[in-house]
Amino acid sequence: MAIPITLRKKIADFDPIREGITVQQFCKNIGVSKQTYYNIKARIAERGRAGIVPDSTAPLNPRRVYDDKIRQQVLQARGTLKARGQDCGPWSIFYFFLDELGYDQPPSRALIAQWLHEAGVADINARKRPRKYYRHFARGEVNELWQIDAFAYRLFDVPHTQVTIYQVVDDASRFDVGSQAFGTPENGTDARITLSGAIDAYGLFQEVLSDNGDAFATYHRGRLSQTERWLASLGVQSSAGFAPTTQGKDERSHQTMTRFLDARTPTTLAQVQQLIVDYRNFYNTRRRHQGLLRGKMHITPAQAWEIISHAQPPTQPIDPDVLWTKIAKQYHRIHPDNQADALAADTVVATDNALPEVAASDRAPSNDTQAIQQDTPHADSSTVMPSSTGVNALWPIPDKLWINKSGVVRVMGHGLYVGLRFKNRAIYSSVADDYVEFFTDHDGEKLFSFPLPIQLNQRPPGGQININHVVGMWHRQPPELKPNLSGPRPSRRKKPS
């Protein structure tokens, strides 16, 4: 509460010796606290009689009032960015005003977001999980970790030709070190060409993160791809995550590139390749990355590349025995029942698949045609445990099955519900005499298993069967069992009257 000027004058003129009362009694008489009394006395001692007058209550940085002209410029900026194929959210518009229009004090991000919402042009996204539950990770040095991923892109020609674009992003700086496009589907040859070009331009890196595709990392499935062998000869570690969000930086950059290309409607592979050069220049040097915050401003990947320290490149190739130890551990973790047989085969497998001797160098071998070649088919690649094909002779269970969009997989005439979180996904079976196990295709992890023959617990056959009703079943993340949905599917046949 503001103190009236009359009380301030009384406090300024009060002398406890002259008045003959204490400060506490004086404060009680005029209705102020002792702290207020001493604060005003201190102001008067510092400023003289001018301290009686209180300071202005106006804010030091008053709220700026923007007219409709600025509001229209915000909407025009959004249209301009969208036509260019660039991000057109509040942050992008804010930096458009700052970098391209030359505003010293553009409208704030929150105000821009409010104007977009009021104009009805804001993109309404689904509610997401609170960010406090996210687990962010980023390496501390440039060239410590690269992320590589490929995606299919369709041209704007009449047959909508599909090309494959490989993106390689540095984890620490988000710098695009070498995106390239090819006319063939995803394969190891093009992946190695892309990585080789990035290495020639920016030096050797320590580790690469990819998905479990055949062109990249296949150690989850008990074998080494040609890409992993080639990287090992350079001393580069290969790793693959389990969840797609592990490669969130690279996956997010797919959206930015796709939007950039769609705005320019390429019709040939050559046009895509030239546009990727333009995109990398824009993405690295002109697009401020919201994941790169320095102070209160975001910076570009090129600025982060210069600011962040660089990791030392590897100088020695990776020992083949180290790679095969990694594969054996991964396979034994997924297939604990076959560990004894796998251990007996380890020596033969390591000998058959050992990497050739390479010189200690931080560059690729001189024979590039040997290093960059098409991946061998699965049947030609030795594995820790050879996989079978077709249908098991004892039990009619295919080696490869499909979980449909309802989370149901057909096994021996039973429609087993295994959970919606695993829908639209391929799984592989491993059948023994009296037991069957199923493994997911994307990460090689064991998903569920049960004894053979299939026996149902308090559930008649027919219709969709929750896997919890299978006797002796094991599931990595069993679905919820709802009693009201546990009965057989009702018959659609009309009863005779």
N, C-alpha and C positions, 0 to 999 in steps of 0.2 A: 504494500500500500504506500502510495506517495505521501511524504510528509509535507504538510502545508508550509508556505513560506513564513507565516507568523510564528509557528513553532520553531522553525529553524532560527529565526531572529532571537527568540527567547533563549534557545540553547546557546547561541553565540554570545549573548550578553550575560549569561548566568555566571556568577562567581560564588562558590560555596562558602568562602570566608565572609564575603560582604553580606550575602543573604542569610547566613547563619543556619543553613540546613544542608544535609548531605545530598550527594548526587542521587542516591537511591530514592530519597524522599522527593526530590525535584522531578525525577522521571515519573514517579507515581502520580504526582500532582498534574502533570501535563499529559500523561497517558502514552509515553513512549518507553521503549526498552533501554537498558543501559548500553547495549551494543550500538543502538542507533545514536544515542547521545555521544558516545566516544567516536563513532564514525564521522559525525558532523563536526565535532571538535577537531578531529585530525584534518579534515578538508580545510577548515578555516585556518589552522596553523600552517598548512601548506600553501594555500592560495590567498590568504587574507580574507577581507570581508566579501570578496567575490565568491568564496566557497559556500556562502549561504545559498546562492542560487543553484538549484540542481542542474545536472547535465541534461542535454537533450535526450529524449527517449527514441528518437528516430534511428532506424537501423543504419549501421555503418555502410552496408551494401544494400541499398534499397532495391526492392523488386522491380525489375525492368518490365515495362509495358510495351508489347509489340503490337503494331497495327496489323490490319488485315493484309497489307502488302507482304509482310514477312510470312504470314500464314500461307498465302498463296504460293510464295516461293518454296516453302517446305513441300507442298503438294506437287509443284512442278519438279522439284529436285527428286522426289520419289519416282515420278514418271520418267525422268531422264535416266536415273540409275537402272530402273527396270528395263527400259529400252536397250540399254547397253549390256544387259545380262549380268548386272552386278547386284550385290546385296542391297536392299532398299529399306532396311529397318531403321529405327531411330538413330543408332550409333553411326550407321553408314551416312545418313543424311547430315548428322552433326559434323562429321569429318569432311563431307562434301562442302558444306558452308565454310569450314575452316581452311581446307587445303585448296579448293578450286575457286570458290567465290571470294576468298580473302577476308572473311569476317573475323575481326578480332574477338568479338564476344557473341558467338551465335547462340540461338536459343538452346536451352539445356536439353539433354536427351529425354528427360521426363516430360518436358513441355512438348517436344516434338511428338512423343508417343501419344500424349493427350490429344493433340491436334489431329493426328492420323486416326485415332479412335473416333473422335467427333465427326470426322469427315466420312467415316465408314469405309476406309481403304486399308485399315490395319488387318494383317493376316491373323485370324483367330486360330491359335494352336490348341491342341488338347492339353488338359492339365497334366503336368508332369510331376514326377516324384520330387520332393523337396531336395534342393541341391546339397543340403548338409549330409545327405546319405550317399552322395557320389564319392567315389574314391579316385581322385585325380593322381596322375603320375606323369612325370616328365624328367628326362635325364638332365643332368646339370651341365653337360658340355656338348658342344657341336661335334658331330661325327662320332658320338658315343653310341647312338642307336639311330638306324634308319627304319622307316616303315614302308613296305611295298605292298601294293594291292592293285588288282586289275578289275575293270568293269566294262560291260558291253555298252556300246553307243551306236544308235542307228542314224544313218545319214538321212538327209532330206531329199534323196533321189526317189524315183518312182518305185523301185523294189524295196526301198528302206534297207539298204545294205547295212549289215552289222559289222562294226570294227571293234577292236579291243584296245583299250587305253590303259597303260600301266602308269601309275603314279608312285613316285618315291619322295617321301617327305622326311626331313630331319626332325627327330623327336624334340630336341631342345629348342630350336629356333623356328620350327614349322616351315623351314625353307624348302621349296620344291627344287630338288637337286637334279631332276631329270625325268620328266614325264614324256612318254612316247606313245604313238599309236601304230597299230599293225592291222593288216587285213585278215589275219588268221585268228582262230579262237585262242583262248588262253593256253599257253604252252611254255615249257622251260626255256626254249631257245630265245624267244622274244623277251622273256624275263631277264635272262642273262645279258642280252644285248642292251637292255635298258640300264641294268646295274653297271655294266662295263662302261657305258657312256657317262654315267654319273660319276664313276670313280675317276675316269680320265679328266673330268672337269673340276672335281672338288676334292679329290684325294680319297684314300682308303679309310673306311670306317671300321668300328670295332664289332658291331652286332647288327643284325637285321631281324625285324619282326614282320612276320607274314601270317597268312592264314594257312589252313591245312591242305590247300590245293596241290594237285600233282605237279604244278609248275614251280612250287616254292618248297615248303617243308612237309615231308612225309614221314618223319621219324616216329610220329604217333602211331603209324600203321606198321612199324617194324622194318622199314627200309629207308634208304637214302636216295633222294632225287639227285639228278645230275646238277641241279642248282646248288644243293647243299654240298656236294663233292667239290664243285668249282670254288665256292666260297671258302670251304675249309682249306683248299690249297693256297688261298690268299691270307689265311689266318683269321677269317671272319666267322663269328659264331652265328648260327641260325637258331631262331626260336619261333614258336607259334603259340598264340594264345588260345584259350578255350571259348570264351564269349566273344561275339562280334564287337562288343564295346571296347575290347582291348585295343583294337585298331581304330579308335574313335577319331583320332586326328586325320588319318588317311581317309576314312569313310566320309567324314565331314567335307573334306576337300573335293570329293567326287561331286557333291552338290554344287559347289562353286564353279567347277569346271563345266559341268553339264549345263548350268544356267548360262555360262559365258558362250558355249558353243551353240546352244539353241537360239540365242539372239542373233547369230550370224548365219544360220541355216546352211552348213556345209553340205555339199553334194558329192564330194570325192574324198578319197583318203588323203590325197596331197593337200587339199584345203584344210582338213583336220590337223595334219601335221604342222602346217604353217600357223594355224590358229593357236595350237598348243604353245608355239614359241611366243606368240603375242600374249597368251594367257600367263605364261610363266613370268614374263616381264611385268605384267600388271599385278599378278598375285604377290610376287616377291618384293617389288619396289614401290608400289603405289597403294596397295590395299592394306590398311591398318588391321592387324589381327587382334580380335578381342581376347585371345588367350595370351597376348604379350603386353603386359601392363608395366610401364615404367613411370613411377610417380602417379600422376592422375591422368596420364595420356597413354593411349595404345600406340605401339610402334609397328613397323612393317617387318616381315621375316628377314629382309636384307639387313635392316638395322640390327636385329637380334643376332644375325650371323656374325656381324662385326663386333658386337658388344660382348657376347658370351665367349668364354675361353674354348679352345679347340682341344679335343682329346688326341692323345698320341696314337698314330696308326699302328696296327699290328705289324710285326717284323718277321714272325715265324709262322709257318703253316701249322694247322692243327693236326695232331697225331691221329691217324685212323683208329687206333685202339680207344682213344678218348671218345670218338664219335660212336663207336659200336658199344661201348659201355653205357653211353647215354641211351642208345636205342634199347639195349637189353633191359635196363632198369625201367624204362617206360613200358616195355612190353610185359615185363613181369608184374608191374603194378596193375595193368589192365587184365592180365590173364594169370592170376595167382595159381590156378589149378594146373597150368601147363608149365610151371616154372622148372620142374626137374627135366622135362624133355627139352625145354628151350636152352637150359644151361648146357646140356650135352651137345646141342647143335651150335653153340656160340662160336666155338673154335673154327668150325668149318665155314660158318657164315662170315666171320671176320676175315678169313683168308680169301674167300671168294670175292668179297666186296671191298677189300682194302684199297684205299686211295693210292695211286701211283706216287712214287717218290718225287717231290718237287723241291726246287731250290728255295732257300730262305730268302724271300723277297717280299717287298711291300707292294708289288705290282702283280698283274696277272702273268701266267706263264707265256713264254714267247710263242708257243703254238696255240693261237687263239681258236683255230678250228677244232682243236681237241677239247678246249674248255667250253666253247659255246657250240652246243650241238643239241639236236632234238632229244627230249626225254625218251628213255626206253619204256615200252609198255609195261604194265604191271606184271604180266606173265613172265617177262624177261628179267625182272628185278628180283634178286634173291631176298628173301625176308627171313625174319627170325623164326616164324612158323609159317609154312606155306599154306595159302588159303585154298579152299576147295571151291568148285563151281557147280552150278546146277542145283539139284535137289538131293537131300540126304537119302541114302538107300534104305535105312531102317525106319525113319520117320518122315512123312511127307511135308517137310518144312524147307522152303526155298532158302538159299544162302542170302538172298537180298529181299527184303520186304519193305513196304511203304506204310507209314502212318498217315492216314488221310486227314482231311481238314477238320474232322470231328475228334481227332485224337484216338482213332480206332485202328488196330492192325489185325488182319485176318491170319490166324494160326490154326491149322488143322481143323478148319470149319468153324472156329469160334471167333467172334468179333470181340477182341479184348480192348477195353478202354484203358489207355495208359496215361492219359492226361493231355489237356489242350496245349500245355506249354511245349509239347513235343510234336505238335501237328506238322503236316507237310514236310516230312523228314524221312530219309532213308535209314534203315537199320540193317545190320548183318547178323546172321545167326551162327552159333557154334554149337553143334549138336553132338552129344555123347550118347551112350547106350540108354541111359535113363534120365538124362538131364539136358536142358537147352539153355543157352545164354544168348542175349541180344545186346549188340553194341551199336552206338550211334556212329553214323558215317562221318560227321563233321569233326569229331574230336577223338573217336576211338574209345570212348569211355563206356563201361558196362552200364546198361540202362535197366534191364530187368532179367530175371531168370525164374525157372520153375521146373519141377520134376516132370518126367514123362511116364505114362500118358497123362494128359491133362485131366485133373479131377477138380470138380467144383464143390465148394463148401456152402451148403444150405442155399443153393441157387440152381434152379433147373436150367438146362441148356436152351439156347435160342436168344435172338436179339443181341443187343449190346451188353457185354458182360464187363463189369468193373474188375480189373485185374486183382483186386483185393479178395475176390471170391475164389481165386485159384489156390488150391492147397499147396503149401510149401513155397509160395512165390516170394521173390525178393525184388524190390524196386528201389532205384536210387532216390526218387522223390515220389512216393506213392500218391495217387490222386485221392481226393476226398470220397469217402463212401457214404452215399445218401440212401438210407433205408427205403424211402418212398420210391426210389428209382431202381431198386434191386430186384424187382420181379421180372418175369419174362415179358416179352413184347406182346401186347394183346393182339389177338387174331383179327384180321380185317374181314374175314369171311362171315357173311351174314348167316345167322342161325335159321334153320328151317322153321317156318311157322306151323 
